[in-house]
Amino acid sequence: MLTAPTRVPLTVDTGTGLLSGVRQVLSPNFDARPAGATPEVLIVHGISLPPGEFGGPWIDRLFTGTLPADGHPFFRDLATAR
C-alpha cells in the first residue's frame, strides 16, 4: 500500500534569506543581485546524475563546479557548466 509523504512546511529565515531546516550547499556560481531586488521565486532541483542514478556526490559536485569530466561519460559536457 502506498502512503502519502509527510508534508513539512518550508520557512524562510528572514535574516539570511535561506530555507530553514534544510541542507545548504553553497555554490560559487552566482552573480550579485542588483540593489533593491528581492527574490520572487524559489527553484528546487529534483535531478539525478548521471541520469537515473540517485544519491552520491555528483549533484553537489555539479553545483559547486567540481564535477570531474572523467567521472562518467555523461559528465563530459557538464563539467565546465556554470
C-alpha positions, 0 to 999 in steps of 0.5 A: 500500500502506498502512503502519502509523504509527510508534508513539512512546511518550508520557512524562510529565515528572514535574516539570511534569506535561506530555507530553514531546516534544510541542507545548504550547499553553497555554490560559487556560481552566482552573480550579485543581485542588483540593489533593491531586488528581492527574490520572487521565486524559489527553484528546487532541483529534483535531478539525478546524475548521471541520469537515473542514478540517485544519491552520491556526490555528483549533484553537489559536485555539479553545483559547486563546479567540481564535477570531474569530466572523467567521472562518467561519460555523461559528465563530459559536457557538464563539467565546465557548466556554470 
